[in-house]
Structure formats: C-alpha cells, structure tokens
C-alpha cells in the first residue's frame, strides 16, 4: 500500500488522497490525448487545470458528505 492507495482505488477510491491522485492521473491522460489531437500546449494545460480543479472540488464534496468514512 503506497501512501494509503490500494490497487483497486482506480475503480472506487477509498480515501480522499486516493481520489485526488487517481483523478489527477486520469486528468493527465485525458489532457495528453487532447494535446495529441491539437498539438497545442495551451489546450493541454487548460484541460489539465480543469481536470485537477474538478477532481479537487469533487473529492472535497465527497469527503464533506462522508463518502470516504
């Protein structure tokens, strides 16, 4: 177990930290795929920033409502 992340956390995250890490990894994957199609770094960073922001807000809301307990 690496910093509280299990192998199955990519399916259903069990901690807020795991949710943020997996969300950022998926955001990076999607941003890279968008960059590959557009070949513009500005678009890559826009998608990456949006994905990280949604991940942080989503994990915070889920933690606030007690999803991870």
C-alpha positions as CSV (number, residue, x, y, z in Angstrom):
1,X,0.0,0.0,0.0
2,X,1.6,3.2,-1.2
3,X,0.5,6.2,1.0
4,X,-2.9,4.7,1.5
5,X,-3.6,3.8,-2.1
6,X,-4.7,0.3,-2.9
7,X,-4.7,-1.4,-6.3
8,X,-8.5,-1.2,-6.5
9,X,-8.7,2.6,-5.8
10,X,-8.9,3.3,-9.5
11,X,-12.4,1.6,-9.5
12,X,-13.8,3.2,-6.3
13,X,-11.4,5.4,-4.3
14,X,-11.4,4.6,-0.6
15,X,-9.7,7.8,0.7
16,X,-9.7,11.4,-0.4
17,X,-6.0,11.2,-1.1
18,X,-6.5,8.2,-3.4
19,X,-9.4,10.0,-5.2
20,X,-7.2,13.1,-5.8
21,X,-4.2,11.0,-7.1
22,X,-6.3,8.8,-9.4
23,X,-8.3,11.9,-10.6
24,X,-5.1,13.7,-11.4
25,X,-3.7,10.7,-13.3
26,X,-6.8,10.4,-15.3
27,X,-6.8,14.1,-16.0
28,X,-3.3,13.9,-17.2
29,X,-4.2,11.0,-19.5
30,X,-7.2,12.9,-21.0
31,X,-5.1,16.2,-21.3
32,X,-2.4,14.3,-23.2
33,X,-4.9,12.8,-25.6
34,X,-6.3,16.2,-26.2
35,X,-2.8,17.6,-26.8
36,X,-2.1,14.7,-29.2
37,X,-5.1,15.8,-31.3
38,X,-4.5,19.5,-31.2
39,X,-0.7,19.8,-30.7
40,X,-1.1,22.9,-28.6
41,X,0.3,23.2,-25.1
42,X,-2.2,25.8,-24.1
43,X,-5.0,23.4,-24.7
44,X,-3.1,20.7,-22.7
45,X,-2.7,22.9,-19.7
46,X,-6.3,24.1,-19.9
47,X,-7.7,20.6,-19.8
48,X,-5.2,19.5,-17.1
49,X,-6.1,22.5,-14.9
50,X,-9.8,21.9,-15.4
51,X,-9.5,18.2,-14.6
52,X,-7.4,18.9,-11.5
53,X,-9.9,21.5,-10.3
54,X,-12.9,19.2,-10.8
55,X,-11.0,16.4,-9.1
56,X,-10.2,18.6,-6.0
57,X,-13.7,20.0,-5.7
58,X,-15.3,16.6,-6.2
59,X,-13.1,14.9,-3.7
60,X,-13.8,17.7,-1.2
61,X,-17.5,17.5,-1.7
62,X,-17.5,13.7,-1.3
63,X,-15.4,14.0,1.9
64,X,-17.7,16.7,3.3
65,X,-20.7,14.4,2.9
66,X,-18.9,11.5,4.5
67,X,-18.4,9.2,1.4
68,X,-15.0,8.1,2.5
69,X,-15.9,7.1,6.1
